[in-house]
């Protein structure tokens, strides 16, 4: 099985089922992300303790890319310090823009979220892939 097939499988698994898709009653912050051009609409729920993201979840709907990207981001961010989360967001956005291409470095920073790297070649899907990441970035900046 080549890497593109593995990446496709990871994306589809996260789009169909995510352990992070649920309301969070004890969230310390929630933020809605909406992409009016395609209808993707998510709400991130974050429970922070100090400078650490203790838990993160999401609700909402959208295309397979937006839902998989949101799920992968939640999986990656849980337990991270805010500074680490901001670095991962920067790495992801750079990967999607095609500015960061070193796959080994990206895998270290992003784990399975590197499965979305080929989105950089599909401009019409970029907004879908970055919705959750930009929403979390905005949320973390508001809480500083």
Secondary structure as GFF3:
##gff-version 3
##sequence-region A 1 144
A	DSSP	alpha_helix	3	16	.	.	.	ID=ss1
A	DSSP	beta_strand	29	35	.	.	.	ID=ss2
A	DSSP	beta_strand	40	49	.	.	.	ID=ss3
A	DSSP	beta_strand	52	61	.	.	.	ID=ss4
A	DSSP	alpha_helix	64	77	.	.	.	ID=ss5
A	DSSP	alpha_helix	82	96	.	.	.	ID=ss6
A	DSSP	alpha_helix	103	110	.	.	.	ID=ss7
A	DSSP	three_ten_helix	111	121	.	.	.	ID=ss8
A	DSSP	alpha_helix	123	142	.	.	.	ID=ss9
###
